[in-house]
Amino acid sequence: MISEKRIKEFQKAVKEDYGKNITSAEANEIINGLVNYFDLLAKIFHRIETNEKKKETHKNNLRLY
């Protein structure tokens, strides 16, 4: 859950940057969407990194034989 303080800060930033007033509900929805988006990106990055490490380990293990 996003704190009311963060929602207000986001509303202020949207107003300053885009000249648009948004409700707390709209701000909350946008923030949660962004959080979910970056969470997904982090998971994808982690999966790619993990797979690369597994490939490298497997490749190194094959060199031993």
PDBQT receptor file of N, H, CA, C and O in Angstrom, charges set to zero:
ATOM      1  N   MET A   1       0.836  -1.180   0.000  1.00  0.00    +0.000 N 
ATOM      2  CA  MET A   1       0.000   0.000   0.000  1.00  0.00    +0.000 C 
ATOM      3  C   MET A   1       0.882   1.245   0.000  1.00  0.00    +0.000 C 
ATOM      4  O   MET A   1       1.911   1.309   0.674  1.00  0.00    +0.000 OA
ATOM      5  N   ILE A   2       0.455   2.202  -0.757  1.00  0.00    +0.000 N 
ATOM      6  H   ILE A   2      -0.380   2.150  -1.304  1.00  0.00    +0.000 HD
ATOM      7  CA  ILE A   2       1.196   3.459  -0.883  1.00  0.00    +0.000 C 
ATOM      8  C   ILE A   2       0.698   4.428   0.187  1.00  0.00    +0.000 C 
ATOM      9  O   ILE A   2      -0.505   4.586   0.394  1.00  0.00    +0.000 OA
ATOM     10  N   SER A   3       1.647   5.070   0.858  1.00  0.00    +0.000 N 
ATOM     11  H   SER A   3       2.624   4.942   0.690  1.00  0.00    +0.000 HD
ATOM     12  CA  SER A   3       1.262   6.002   1.921  1.00  0.00    +0.000 C 
ATOM     13  C   SER A   3       0.594   7.242   1.329  1.00  0.00    +0.000 C 
ATOM     14  O   SER A   3       0.837   7.612   0.180  1.00  0.00    +0.000 OA
ATOM     15  N   GLU A   4      -0.239   7.863   2.126  1.00  0.00    +0.000 N 
ATOM     16  H   GLU A   4      -0.437   7.563   3.059  1.00  0.00    +0.000 HD
ATOM     17  CA  GLU A   4      -0.934   9.081   1.701  1.00  0.00    +0.000 C 
ATOM     18  C   GLU A   4       0.078  10.179   1.361  1.00  0.00    +0.000 C 
ATOM     19  O   GLU A   4      -0.145  10.976   0.450  1.00  0.00    +0.000 OA
ATOM     20  N   LYS A   5       1.189  10.213   2.097  1.00  0.00    +0.000 N 
ATOM     21  H   LYS A   5       1.370   9.566   2.837  1.00  0.00    +0.000 HD
ATOM     22  CA  LYS A   5       2.233  11.205   1.837  1.00  0.00    +0.000 C 
ATOM     23  C   LYS A   5       2.799  11.030   0.427  1.00  0.00    +0.000 C 
ATOM     24  O   LYS A   5       2.982  12.010  -0.295  1.00  0.00    +0.000 OA
ATOM     25  N   ARG A   6       3.076   9.784   0.036  1.00  0.00    +0.000 N 
ATOM     26  H   ARG A   6       2.927   8.988   0.623  1.00  0.00    +0.000 HD
ATOM     27  CA  ARG A   6       3.630   9.516  -1.296  1.00  0.00    +0.000 C 
ATOM     28  C   ARG A   6       2.613   9.839  -2.389  1.00  0.00    +0.000 C 
ATOM     29  O   ARG A   6       2.972  10.340  -3.454  1.00  0.00    +0.000 OA
ATOM     30  N   ILE A   7       1.343   9.548  -2.114  1.00  0.00    +0.000 N 
ATOM     31  H   ILE A   7       1.051   9.141  -1.248  1.00  0.00    +0.000 HD
ATOM     32  CA  ILE A   7       0.296   9.864  -3.086  1.00  0.00    +0.000 C 
ATOM     33  C   ILE A   7       0.226  11.370  -3.304  1.00  0.00    +0.000 C 
ATOM     34  O   ILE A   7       0.134  11.836  -4.439  1.00  0.00    +0.000 OA
ATOM     35  N   LYS A   8       0.271  12.126  -2.217  1.00  0.00    +0.000 N 
ATOM     36  H   LYS A   8       0.346  11.747  -1.294  1.00  0.00    +0.000 HD
ATOM     37  CA  LYS A   8       0.234  13.595  -2.321  1.00  0.00    +0.000 C 
ATOM     38  C   LYS A   8       1.447  14.119  -3.092  1.00  0.00    +0.000 C 
ATOM     39  O   LYS A   8       1.318  15.021  -3.920  1.00  0.00    +0.000 OA
ATOM     40  N   GLU A   9       2.628  13.551  -2.818  1.00  0.00    +0.000 N 
ATOM     41  H   GLU A   9       2.733  12.818  -2.146  1.00  0.00    +0.000 HD
ATOM     42  CA  GLU A   9       3.834  13.958  -3.533  1.00  0.00    +0.000 C 
ATOM     43  C   GLU A   9       3.697  13.680  -5.033  1.00  0.00    +0.000 C 
ATOM     44  O   GLU A   9       4.107  14.484  -5.870  1.00  0.00    +0.000 OA
ATOM     45  N   PHE A  10       3.119  12.535  -5.346  1.00  0.00    +0.000 N 
ATOM     46  H   PHE A  10       2.786  11.881  -4.666  1.00  0.00    +0.000 HD
ATOM     47  CA  PHE A  10       2.931  12.177  -6.748  1.00  0.00    +0.000 C 
ATOM     48  C   PHE A  10       1.925  13.120  -7.412  1.00  0.00    +0.000 C 
ATOM     49  O   PHE A  10       2.139  13.571  -8.538  1.00  0.00    +0.000 OA
ATOM     50  N   GLN A  11       0.842  13.411  -6.720  1.00  0.00    +0.000 N 
ATOM     51  H   GLN A  11       0.668  13.045  -5.806  1.00  0.00    +0.000 HD
ATOM     52  CA  GLN A  11      -0.148  14.350  -7.249  1.00  0.00    +0.000 C 
ATOM     53  C   GLN A  11       0.496  15.707  -7.536  1.00  0.00    +0.000 C 
ATOM     54  O   GLN A  11       0.226  16.328  -8.565  1.00  0.00    +0.000 OA
ATOM     55  N   LYS A  12       1.339  16.153  -6.626  1.00  0.00    +0.000 N 
ATOM     56  H   LYS A  12       1.559  15.648  -5.791  1.00  0.00    +0.000 HD
ATOM     57  CA  LYS A  12       2.019  17.437  -6.797  1.00  0.00    +0.000 C 
ATOM     58  C   LYS A  12       2.949  17.396  -8.006  1.00  0.00    +0.000 C 
ATOM     59  O   LYS A  12       3.002  18.350  -8.782  1.00  0.00    +0.000 OA
ATOM     60  N   ALA A  13       3.683  16.294  -8.167  1.00  0.00    +0.000 N 
ATOM     61  H   ALA A  13       3.640  15.519  -7.537  1.00  0.00    +0.000 HD
ATOM     62  CA  ALA A  13       4.603  16.160  -9.302  1.00  0.00    +0.000 C 
ATOM     63  C   ALA A  13       3.837  16.153 -10.621  1.00  0.00    +0.000 C 
ATOM     64  O   ALA A  13       4.265  16.779 -11.590  1.00  0.00    +0.000 OA
ATOM     65  N   VAL A  14       2.713  15.452 -10.664  1.00  0.00    +0.000 N 
ATOM     66  H   VAL A  14       2.365  14.943  -9.876  1.00  0.00    +0.000 HD
ATOM     67  CA  VAL A  14       1.902  15.426 -11.882  1.00  0.00    +0.000 C 
ATOM     68  C   VAL A  14       1.385  16.831 -12.197  1.00  0.00    +0.000 C 
ATOM     69  O   VAL A  14       1.394  17.257 -13.352  1.00  0.00    +0.000 OA
ATOM     70  N   LYS A  15       0.942  17.532 -11.182  1.00  0.00    +0.000 N 
ATOM     71  H   LYS A  15       0.935  17.186 -10.244  1.00  0.00    +0.000 HD
ATOM     72  CA  LYS A  15       0.448  18.907 -11.364  1.00  0.00    +0.000 C 
ATOM     73  C   LYS A  15       1.560  19.813 -11.893  1.00  0.00    +0.000 C 
ATOM     74  O   LYS A  15       1.346  20.581 -12.831  1.00  0.00    +0.000 OA
ATOM     75  N   GLU A  16       2.746  19.723 -11.288  1.00  0.00    +0.000 N 
ATOM     76  H   GLU A  16       2.920  19.100 -10.525  1.00  0.00    +0.000 HD
ATOM     77  CA  GLU A  16       3.871  20.576 -11.696  1.00  0.00    +0.000 C 
ATOM     78  C   GLU A  16       4.368  20.231 -13.100  1.00  0.00    +0.000 C 
ATOM     79  O   GLU A  16       4.655  21.126 -13.895  1.00  0.00    +0.000 OA
ATOM     80  N   ASP A  17       4.468  18.948 -13.403  1.00  0.00    +0.000 N 
ATOM     81  H   ASP A  17       4.235  18.221 -12.757  1.00  0.00    +0.000 HD
ATOM     82  CA  ASP A  17       5.040  18.515 -14.677  1.00  0.00    +0.000 C 
ATOM     83  C   ASP A  17       4.048  18.555 -15.837  1.00  0.00    +0.000 C 
ATOM     84  O   ASP A  17       4.425  18.842 -16.973  1.00  0.00    +0.000 OA
ATOM     85  N   TYR A  18       2.782  18.268 -15.549  1.00  0.00    +0.000 N 
ATOM     86  H   TYR A  18       2.475  18.035 -14.626  1.00  0.00    +0.000 HD
ATOM     87  CA  TYR A  18       1.806  18.139 -16.630  1.00  0.00    +0.000 C 
ATOM     88  C   TYR A  18       0.624  19.104 -16.516  1.00  0.00    +0.000 C 
ATOM     89  O   TYR A  18      -0.220  19.169 -17.409  1.00  0.00    +0.000 OA
ATOM     90  N   GLY A  19       0.569  19.854 -15.406  1.00  0.00    +0.000 N 
ATOM     91  H   GLY A  19       1.255  19.801 -14.680  1.00  0.00    +0.000 HD
ATOM     92  CA  GLY A  19      -0.511  20.803 -15.235  1.00  0.00    +0.000 C 
ATOM     93  C   GLY A  19      -1.870  20.164 -15.045  1.00  0.00    +0.000 C 
ATOM     94  O   GLY A  19      -2.897  20.789 -15.310  1.00  0.00    +0.000 OA
ATOM     95  N   LYS A  20      -1.885  18.930 -14.589  1.00  0.00    +0.000 N 
ATOM     96  H   LYS A  20      -1.051  18.423 -14.374  1.00  0.00    +0.000 HD
ATOM     97  CA  LYS A  20      -3.130  18.187 -14.437  1.00  0.00    +0.000 C 
ATOM     98  C   LYS A  20      -3.336  17.790 -12.986  1.00  0.00    +0.000 C 
ATOM     99  O   LYS A  20      -2.428  17.276 -12.333  1.00  0.00    +0.000 OA
ATOM    100  N   ASN A  21      -4.534  18.036 -12.495  1.00  0.00    +0.000 N 
ATOM    101  H   ASN A  21      -5.272  18.454 -13.026  1.00  0.00    +0.000 HD
ATOM    102  CA  ASN A  21      -4.905  17.568 -11.164  1.00  0.00    +0.000 C 
ATOM    103  C   ASN A  21      -5.471  16.168 -11.276  1.00  0.00    +0.000 C 
ATOM    104  O   ASN A  21      -6.345  15.904 -12.102  1.00  0.00    +0.000 OA
ATOM    105  N   ILE A  22      -4.969  15.271 -10.442  1.00  0.00    +0.000 N 
ATOM    106  H   ILE A  22      -4.259  15.485  -9.771  1.00  0.00    +0.000 HD
ATOM    107  CA  ILE A  22      -5.512  13.918 -10.409  1.00  0.00    +0.000 C 
ATOM    108  C   ILE A  22      -5.966  13.606  -8.988  1.00  0.00    +0.000 C 
ATOM    109  O   ILE A  22      -5.436  14.152  -8.021  1.00  0.00    +0.000 OA
ATOM    110  N   THR A  23      -6.947  12.728  -8.876  1.00  0.00    +0.000 N 
ATOM    111  H   THR A  23      -7.378  12.285  -9.662  1.00  0.00    +0.000 HD
ATOM    112  CA  THR A  23      -7.466  12.358  -7.565  1.00  0.00    +0.000 C 
ATOM    113  C   THR A  23      -6.496  11.411  -6.874  1.00  0.00    +0.000 C 
ATOM    114  O   THR A  23      -5.586  10.864  -7.496  1.00  0.00    +0.000 OA
ATOM    115  N   SER A  24      -6.707  11.233  -5.589  1.00  0.00    +0.000 N 
ATOM    116  H   SER A  24      -7.447  11.678  -5.084  1.00  0.00    +0.000 HD
ATOM    117  CA  SER A  24      -5.897  10.268  -4.834  1.00  0.00    +0.000 C 
ATOM    118  C   SER A  24      -6.055   8.873  -5.410  1.00  0.00    +0.000 C 
ATOM    119  O   SER A  24      -5.087   8.117  -5.494  1.00  0.00    +0.000 OA
ATOM    120  N   ALA A  25      -7.271   8.529  -5.807  1.00  0.00    +0.000 N 
ATOM    121  H   ALA A  25      -8.058   9.142  -5.739  1.00  0.00    +0.000 HD
ATOM    122  CA  ALA A  25      -7.520   7.196  -6.382  1.00  0.00    +0.000 C 
ATOM    123  C   ALA A  25      -6.758   7.025  -7.694  1.00  0.00    +0.000 C 
ATOM    124  O   ALA A  25      -6.177   5.968  -7.941  1.00  0.00    +0.000 OA
ATOM    125  N   GLU A  26      -6.757   8.063  -8.538  1.00  0.00    +0.000 N 
ATOM    126  H   GLU A  26      -7.229   8.922  -8.337  1.00  0.00    +0.000 HD
ATOM    127  CA  GLU A  26      -6.018   7.990  -9.799  1.00  0.00    +0.000 C 
ATOM    128  C   GLU A  26      -4.517   7.882  -9.540  1.00  0.00    +0.000 C 
ATOM    129  O   GLU A  26      -3.821   7.086 -10.170  1.00  0.00    +0.000 OA
ATOM    130  N   ALA A  27      -4.034   8.688  -8.613  1.00  0.00    +0.000 N 
ATOM    131  H   ALA A  27      -4.599   9.335  -8.101  1.00  0.00    +0.000 HD
ATOM    132  CA  ALA A  27      -2.604   8.650  -8.279  1.00  0.00    +0.000 C 
ATOM    133  C   ALA A  27      -2.221   7.274  -7.756  1.00  0.00    +0.000 C 
ATOM    134  O   ALA A  27      -1.192   6.721  -8.144  1.00  0.00    +0.000 OA
ATOM    135  N   ASN A  28      -3.044   6.726  -6.881  1.00  0.00    +0.000 N 
ATOM    136  H   ASN A  28      -3.880   7.176  -6.566  1.00  0.00    +0.000 HD
ATOM    137  CA  ASN A  28      -2.781   5.411  -6.314  1.00  0.00    +0.000 C 
ATOM    138  C   ASN A  28      -2.738   4.350  -7.409  1.00  0.00    +0.000 C 
ATOM    139  O   ASN A  28      -1.867   3.479  -7.401  1.00  0.00    +0.000 OA
ATOM    140  N   GLU A  29      -3.672   4.422  -8.346  1.00  0.00    +0.000 N 
ATOM    141  H   GLU A  29      -4.379   5.129  -8.352  1.00  0.00    +0.000 HD
ATOM    142  CA  GLU A  29      -3.722   3.461  -9.444  1.00  0.00    +0.000 C 
ATOM    143  C   GLU A  29      -2.477   3.562 -10.327  1.00  0.00    +0.000 C 
ATOM    144  O   GLU A  29      -1.897   2.546 -10.711  1.00  0.00    +0.000 OA
ATOM    145  N   ILE A  30      -2.075   4.782 -10.640  1.00  0.00    +0.000 N 
ATOM    146  H   ILE A  30      -2.545   5.607 -10.327  1.00  0.00    +0.000 HD
ATOM    147  CA  ILE A  30      -0.886   4.991 -11.474  1.00  0.00    +0.000 C 
ATOM    148  C   ILE A  30       0.364   4.490 -10.757  1.00  0.00    +0.000 C 
ATOM    149  O   ILE A  30       1.183   3.785 -11.347  1.00  0.00    +0.000 OA
ATOM    150  N   ILE A  31       0.507   4.851  -9.493  1.00  0.00    +0.000 N 
ATOM    151  H   ILE A  31      -0.158   5.423  -9.014  1.00  0.00    +0.000 HD
ATOM    152  CA  ILE A  31       1.687   4.432  -8.720  1.00  0.00    +0.000 C 
ATOM    153  C   ILE A  31       1.756   2.917  -8.635  1.00  0.00    +0.000 C 
ATOM    154  O   ILE A  31       2.816   2.328  -8.849  1.00  0.00    +0.000 OA
ATOM    155  N   ASN A  32       0.628   2.283  -8.322  1.00  0.00    +0.000 N 
ATOM    156  H   ASN A  32      -0.232   2.762  -8.148  1.00  0.00    +0.000 HD
ATOM    157  CA  ASN A  32       0.628   0.819  -8.229  1.00  0.00    +0.000 C 
ATOM    158  C   ASN A  32       0.958   0.179  -9.565  1.00  0.00    +0.000 C 
ATOM    159  O   ASN A  32       1.650  -0.839  -9.609  1.00  0.00    +0.000 OA
ATOM    160  N   GLY A  33       0.475   0.758 -10.650  1.00  0.00    +0.000 N 
ATOM    161  H   GLY A  33      -0.087   1.584 -10.615  1.00  0.00    +0.000 HD
ATOM    162  CA  GLY A  33       0.824   0.248 -11.974  1.00  0.00    +0.000 C 
ATOM    163  C   GLY A  33       2.313   0.347 -12.246  1.00  0.00    +0.000 C 
ATOM    164  O   GLY A  33       2.915  -0.578 -12.791  1.00  0.00    +0.000 OA
ATOM    165  N   LEU A  34       2.904   1.466 -11.867  1.00  0.00    +0.000 N 
ATOM    166  H   LEU A  34       2.414   2.217 -11.425  1.00  0.00    +0.000 HD
ATOM    167  CA  LEU A  34       4.350   1.636 -12.045  1.00  0.00    +0.000 C 
ATOM    168  C   LEU A  34       5.148   0.671 -11.179  1.00  0.00    +0.000 C 
ATOM    169  O   LEU A  34       6.136   0.092 -11.629  1.00  0.00    +0.000 OA
ATOM    170  N   VAL A  35       4.718   0.503  -9.946  1.00  0.00    +0.000 N 
ATOM    171  H   VAL A  35       3.916   0.973  -9.580  1.00  0.00    +0.000 HD
ATOM    172  CA  VAL A  35       5.396  -0.437  -9.047  1.00  0.00    +0.000 C 
ATOM    173  C   VAL A  35       5.333  -1.853  -9.623  1.00  0.00    +0.000 C 
ATOM    174  O   VAL A  35       6.334  -2.569  -9.639  1.00  0.00    +0.000 OA
ATOM    175  N   ASN A  36       4.159  -2.245 -10.091  1.00  0.00    +0.000 N 
ATOM    176  H   ASN A  36       3.346  -1.663 -10.078  1.00  0.00    +0.000 HD
ATOM    177  CA  ASN A  36       4.010  -3.580 -10.671  1.00  0.00    +0.000 C 
ATOM    178  C   ASN A  36       4.849  -3.751 -11.926  1.00  0.00    +0.000 C 
ATOM    179  O   ASN A  36       5.429  -4.813 -12.151  1.00  0.00    +0.000 OA
ATOM    180  N   TYR A  37       4.915  -2.703 -12.747  1.00  0.00    +0.000 N 
ATOM    181  H   TYR A  37       4.444  -1.840 -12.564  1.00  0.00    +0.000 HD
ATOM    182  CA  TYR A  37       5.719  -2.743 -13.960  1.00  0.00    +0.000 C 
ATOM    183  C   TYR A  37       7.197  -2.952 -13.634  1.00  0.00    +0.000 C 
ATOM    184  O   TYR A  37       7.852  -3.813 -14.221  1.00  0.00    +0.000 OA
ATOM    185  N   PHE A  38       7.713  -2.166 -12.700  1.00  0.00    +0.000 N 
ATOM    186  H   PHE A  38       7.180  -1.466 -12.223  1.00  0.00    +0.000 HD
ATOM    187  CA  PHE A  38       9.130  -2.298 -12.352  1.00  0.00    +0.000 C 
ATOM    188  C   PHE A  38       9.415  -3.583 -11.594  1.00  0.00    +0.000 C 
ATOM    189  O   PHE A  38      10.522  -4.115 -11.679  1.00  0.00    +0.000 OA
ATOM    190  N   ASP A  39       8.443  -4.088 -10.858  1.00  0.00    +0.000 N 
ATOM    191  H   ASP A  39       7.544  -3.656 -10.789  1.00  0.00    +0.000 HD
ATOM    192  CA  ASP A  39       8.594  -5.397 -10.220  1.00  0.00    +0.000 C 
ATOM    193  C   ASP A  39       8.737  -6.477 -11.289  1.00  0.00    +0.000 C 
ATOM    194  O   ASP A  39       9.583  -7.364 -11.169  1.00  0.00    +0.000 OA
ATOM    195  N   LEU A  40       7.921  -6.406 -12.324  1.00  0.00    +0.000 N 
ATOM    196  H   LEU A  40       7.234  -5.687 -12.422  1.00  0.00    +0.000 HD
ATOM    197  CA  LEU A  40       8.021  -7.363 -13.424  1.00  0.00    +0.000 C 
ATOM    198  C   LEU A  40       9.368  -7.256 -14.129  1.00  0.00    +0.000 C 
ATOM    199  O   LEU A  40       9.989  -8.272 -14.439  1.00  0.00    +0.000 OA
ATOM    200  N   LEU A  41       9.817  -6.041 -14.380  1.00  0.00    +0.000 N 
ATOM    201  H   LEU A  41       9.312  -5.215 -14.128  1.00  0.00    +0.000 HD
ATOM    202  CA  LEU A  41      11.133  -5.861 -15.003  1.00  0.00    +0.000 C 
ATOM    203  C   LEU A  41      12.245  -6.469 -14.156  1.00  0.00    +0.000 C 
ATOM    204  O   LEU A  41      13.161  -7.100 -14.684  1.00  0.00    +0.000 OA
ATOM    205  N   ALA A  42      12.163  -6.279 -12.846  1.00  0.00    +0.000 N 
ATOM    206  H   ALA A  42      11.419  -5.767 -12.417  1.00  0.00    +0.000 HD
ATOM    207  CA  ALA A  42      13.173  -6.845 -11.947  1.00  0.00    +0.000 C 
ATOM    208  C   ALA A  42      13.156  -8.372 -11.992  1.00  0.00    +0.000 C 
ATOM    209  O   ALA A  42      14.210  -9.009 -11.985  1.00  0.00    +0.000 OA
ATOM    210  N   LYS A  43      11.965  -8.952 -12.039  1.00  0.00    +0.000 N 
ATOM    211  H   LYS A  43      11.109  -8.434 -12.045  1.00  0.00    +0.000 HD
ATOM    212  CA  LYS A  43      11.854 -10.416 -12.116  1.00  0.00    +0.000 C 
ATOM    213  C   LYS A  43      12.431 -10.938 -13.424  1.00  0.00    +0.000 C 
ATOM    214  O   LYS A  43      13.126 -11.954 -13.442  1.00  0.00    +0.000 OA
ATOM    215  N   ILE A  44      12.141 -10.237 -14.519  1.00  0.00    +0.000 N 
ATOM    216  H   ILE A  44      11.577  -9.412 -14.504  1.00  0.00    +0.000 HD
ATOM    217  CA  ILE A  44      12.684 -10.648 -15.817  1.00  0.00    +0.000 C 
ATOM    218  C   ILE A  44      14.203 -10.541 -15.805  1.00  0.00    +0.000 C 
ATOM    219  O   ILE A  44      14.896 -11.450 -16.261  1.00  0.00    +0.000 OA
ATOM    220  N   PHE A  45      14.717  -9.441 -15.289  1.00  0.00    +0.000 N 
ATOM    221  H   PHE A  45      14.154  -8.703 -14.919  1.00  0.00    +0.000 HD
ATOM    222  CA  PHE A  45      16.167  -9.253 -15.209  1.00  0.00    +0.000 C 
ATOM    223  C   PHE A  45      16.807 -10.361 -14.375  1.00  0.00    +0.000 C 
ATOM    224  O   PHE A  45      17.832 -10.924 -14.761  1.00  0.00    +0.000 OA
ATOM    225  N   HIS A  46      16.197 -10.668 -13.231  1.00  0.00    +0.000 N 
ATOM    226  H   HIS A  46      15.365 -10.211 -12.918  1.00  0.00    +0.000 HD
ATOM    227  CA  HIS A  46      16.730 -11.714 -12.358  1.00  0.00    +0.000 C 
ATOM    228  C   HIS A  46      16.724 -13.064 -13.076  1.00  0.00    +0.000 C 
ATOM    229  O   HIS A  46      17.688 -13.824 -12.981  1.00  0.00    +0.000 OA
ATOM    230  N   ARG A  47      15.651 -13.357 -13.784  1.00  0.00    +0.000 N 
ATOM    231  H   ARG A  47      14.868 -12.740 -13.861  1.00  0.00    +0.000 HD
ATOM    232  CA  ARG A  47      15.564 -14.631 -14.508  1.00  0.00    +0.000 C 
ATOM    233  C   ARG A  47      16.648 -14.721 -15.574  1.00  0.00    +0.000 C 
ATOM    234  O   ARG A  47      17.287 -15.762 -15.728  1.00  0.00    +0.000 OA
ATOM    235  N   ILE A  48      16.853 -13.639 -16.303  1.00  0.00    +0.000 N 
ATOM    236  H   ILE A  48      16.333 -12.794 -16.178  1.00  0.00    +0.000 HD
ATOM    237  CA  ILE A  48      17.882 -13.624 -17.341  1.00  0.00    +0.000 C 
ATOM    238  C   ILE A  48      19.262 -13.814 -16.712  1.00  0.00    +0.000 C 
ATOM    239  O   ILE A  48      20.063 -14.617 -17.189  1.00  0.00    +0.000 OA
ATOM    240  N   GLU A  49      19.532 -13.073 -15.643  1.00  0.00    +0.000 N 
ATOM    241  H   GLU A  49      18.881 -12.420 -15.255  1.00  0.00    +0.000 HD
ATOM    242  CA  GLU A  49      20.833 -13.192 -14.973  1.00  0.00    +0.000 C 
ATOM    243  C   GLU A  49      21.051 -14.607 -14.442  1.00  0.00    +0.000 C 
ATOM    244  O   GLU A  49      22.142 -15.162 -14.577  1.00  0.00    +0.000 OA
ATOM    245  N   THR A  50      20.033 -15.181 -13.850  1.00  0.00    +0.000 N 
ATOM    246  H   THR A  50      19.147 -14.731 -13.741  1.00  0.00    +0.000 HD
ATOM    247  CA  THR A  50      20.134 -16.541 -13.305  1.00  0.00    +0.000 C 
ATOM    248  C   THR A  50      20.403 -17.538 -14.416  1.00  0.00    +0.000 C 
ATOM    249  O   THR A  50      21.243 -18.426 -14.270  1.00  0.00    +0.000 OA
ATOM    250  N   ASN A  51      19.693 -17.396 -15.527  1.00  0.00    +0.000 N 
ATOM    251  H   ASN A  51      19.010 -16.675 -15.646  1.00  0.00    +0.000 HD
ATOM    252  CA  ASN A  51      19.902 -18.304 -16.656  1.00  0.00    +0.000 C 
ATOM    253  C   ASN A  51      21.296 -18.155 -17.243  1.00  0.00    +0.000 C 
ATOM    254  O   ASN A  51      21.918 -19.148 -17.622  1.00  0.00    +0.000 OA
ATOM    255  N   GLU A  52      21.791 -16.927 -17.322  1.00  0.00    +0.000 N 
ATOM    256  H   GLU A  52      21.286 -16.121 -17.014  1.00  0.00    +0.000 HD
ATOM    257  CA  GLU A  52      23.142 -16.705 -17.839  1.00  0.00    +0.000 C 
ATOM    258  C   GLU A  52      24.187 -17.350 -16.927  1.00  0.00    +0.000 C 
ATOM    259  O   GLU A  52      25.150 -17.951 -17.404  1.00  0.00    +0.000 OA
ATOM    260  N   LYS A  53      23.994 -17.223 -15.629  1.00  0.00    +0.000 N 
ATOM    261  H   LYS A  53      23.212 -16.734 -15.241  1.00  0.00    +0.000 HD
ATOM    262  CA  LYS A  53      24.929 -17.837 -14.685  1.00  0.00    +0.000 C 
ATOM    263  C   LYS A  53      24.896 -19.346 -14.791  1.00  0.00    +0.000 C 
ATOM    264  O   LYS A  53      25.940 -19.994 -14.721  1.00  0.00    +0.000 OA
ATOM    265  N   LYS A  54      23.705 -19.920 -14.960  1.00  0.00    +0.000 N 
ATOM    266  H   LYS A  54      22.857 -19.393 -15.017  1.00  0.00    +0.000 HD
ATOM    267  CA  LYS A  54      23.585 -21.376 -15.113  1.00  0.00    +0.000 C 
ATOM    268  C   LYS A  54      24.285 -21.835 -16.380  1.00  0.00    +0.000 C 
ATOM    269  O   LYS A  54      24.978 -22.852 -16.372  1.00  0.00    +0.000 OA
ATOM    270  N   LYS A  55      24.109 -21.090 -17.475  1.00  0.00    +0.000 N 
ATOM    271  H   LYS A  55      23.546 -20.264 -17.481  1.00  0.00    +0.000 HD
ATOM    272  CA  LYS A  55      24.773 -21.439 -18.730  1.00  0.00    +0.000 C 
ATOM    273  C   LYS A  55      26.285 -21.385 -18.578  1.00  0.00    +0.000 C 
ATOM    274  O   LYS A  55      26.999 -22.268 -19.053  1.00  0.00    +0.000 OA
ATOM    275  N   GLU A  56      26.768 -20.332 -17.906  1.00  0.00    +0.000 N 
ATOM    276  H   GLU A  56      26.188 -19.615 -17.521  1.00  0.00    +0.000 HD
ATOM    277  CA  GLU A  56      28.206 -20.181 -17.714  1.00  0.00    +0.000 C 
ATOM    278  C   GLU A  56      28.760 -21.309 -16.845  1.00  0.00    +0.000 C 
ATOM    279  O   GLU A  56      29.825 -21.854 -17.135  1.00  0.00    +0.000 OA
ATOM    280  N   THR A  57      28.038 -21.657 -15.783  1.00  0.00    +0.000 N 
ATOM    281  H   THR A  57      27.173 -21.215 -15.547  1.00  0.00    +0.000 HD
ATOM    282  CA  THR A  57      28.465 -22.759 -14.908  1.00  0.00    +0.000 C 
ATOM    283  C   THR A  57      28.493 -24.059 -15.683  1.00  0.00    +0.000 C 
ATOM    284  O   THR A  57      29.445 -24.831 -15.568  1.00  0.00    +0.000 OA
ATOM    285  N   HIS A  58      27.466 -24.306 -16.466  1.00  0.00    +0.000 N 
ATOM    286  H   HIS A  58      26.693 -23.678 -16.559  1.00  0.00    +0.000 HD
ATOM    287  CA  HIS A  58      27.402 -25.527 -17.272  1.00  0.00    +0.000 C 
ATOM    288  C   HIS A  58      28.544 -25.558 -18.274  1.00  0.00    +0.000 C 
ATOM    289  O   HIS A  58      29.182 -26.592 -18.469  1.00  0.00    +0.000 OA
ATOM    290  N   LYS A  59      28.797 -24.422 -18.906  1.00  0.00    +0.000 N 
ATOM    291  H   LYS A  59      28.278 -23.582 -18.748  1.00  0.00    +0.000 HD
ATOM    292  CA  LYS A  59      29.879 -24.315 -19.891  1.00  0.00    +0.000 C 
ATOM    293  C   LYS A  59      31.226 -24.602 -19.220  1.00  0.00    +0.000 C 
ATOM    294  O   LYS A  59      32.056 -25.316 -19.783  1.00  0.00    +0.000 OA
ATOM    295  N   ASN A  60      31.445 -24.055 -18.033  1.00  0.00    +0.000 N 
ATOM    296  H   ASN A  60      30.771 -23.476 -17.576  1.00  0.00    +0.000 HD
ATOM    297  CA  ASN A  60      32.699 -24.285 -17.312  1.00  0.00    +0.000 C 
ATOM    298  C   ASN A  60      32.831 -25.741 -16.884  1.00  0.00    +0.000 C 
ATOM    299  O   ASN A  60      33.924 -26.305 -16.921  1.00  0.00    +0.000 OA
ATOM    300  N   ASN A  61      31.731 -26.342 -16.480  1.00  0.00    +0.000 N 
ATOM    301  H   ASN A  61      30.843 -25.883 -16.450  1.00  0.00    +0.000 HD
ATOM    302  CA  ASN A  61      31.762 -27.745 -16.088  1.00  0.00    +0.000 C 
ATOM    303  C   ASN A  61      32.107 -28.647 -17.264  1.00  0.00    +0.000 C 
ATOM    304  O   ASN A  61      32.791 -29.655 -17.084  1.00  0.00    +0.000 OA
ATOM    305  N   LEU A  62      31.654 -28.310 -18.450  1.00  0.00    +0.000 N 
ATOM    306  H   LEU A  62      31.098 -27.491 -18.597  1.00  0.00    +0.000 HD
ATOM    307  CA  LEU A  62      31.965 -29.102 -19.646  1.00  0.00    +0.000 C 
ATOM    308  C   LEU A  62      33.444 -29.019 -19.977  1.00  0.00    +0.000 C 
ATOM    309  O   LEU A  62      34.004 -29.977 -20.509  1.00  0.00    +0.000 OA
ATOM    310  N   ARG A  63      34.087 -27.914 -19.680  1.00  0.00    +0.000 N 
ATOM    311  H   ARG A  63      33.632 -27.135 -19.247  1.00  0.00    +0.000 HD
ATOM    312  CA  ARG A  63      35.520 -27.749 -19.967  1.00  0.00    +0.000 C 
ATOM    313  C   ARG A  63      36.362 -28.668 -19.101  1.00  0.00    +0.000 C 
ATOM    314  O   ARG A  63      37.485 -29.007 -19.472  1.00  0.00    +0.000 OA
ATOM    315  N   LEU A  64      35.843 -29.074 -17.963  1.00  0.00    +0.000 N 
ATOM    316  H   LEU A  64      34.930 -28.799 -17.662  1.00  0.00    +0.000 HD
ATOM    317  CA  LEU A  64      36.604 -29.932 -17.064  1.00  0.00    +0.000 C 
ATOM    318  C   LEU A  64      36.752 -31.344 -17.611  1.00  0.00    +0.000 C 
ATOM    319  O   LEU A  64      37.650 -32.077 -17.198  1.00  0.00    +0.000 OA
ATOM    320  N   TYR A  65      35.892 -31.726 -18.522  1.00  0.00    +0.000 N 
ATOM    321  H   TYR A  65      35.162 -31.130 -18.858  1.00  0.00    +0.000 HD
ATOM    322  CA  TYR A  65      35.924 -33.100 -19.037  1.00  0.00    +0.000 C 
ATOM    323  C   TYR A  65      36.654 -33.217 -20.315  1.00  0.00    +0.000 C 
ATOM    324  O   TYR A  65      36.762 -34.313 -20.866  1.00  0.00    +0.000 OA
TER     325      TYR A  65
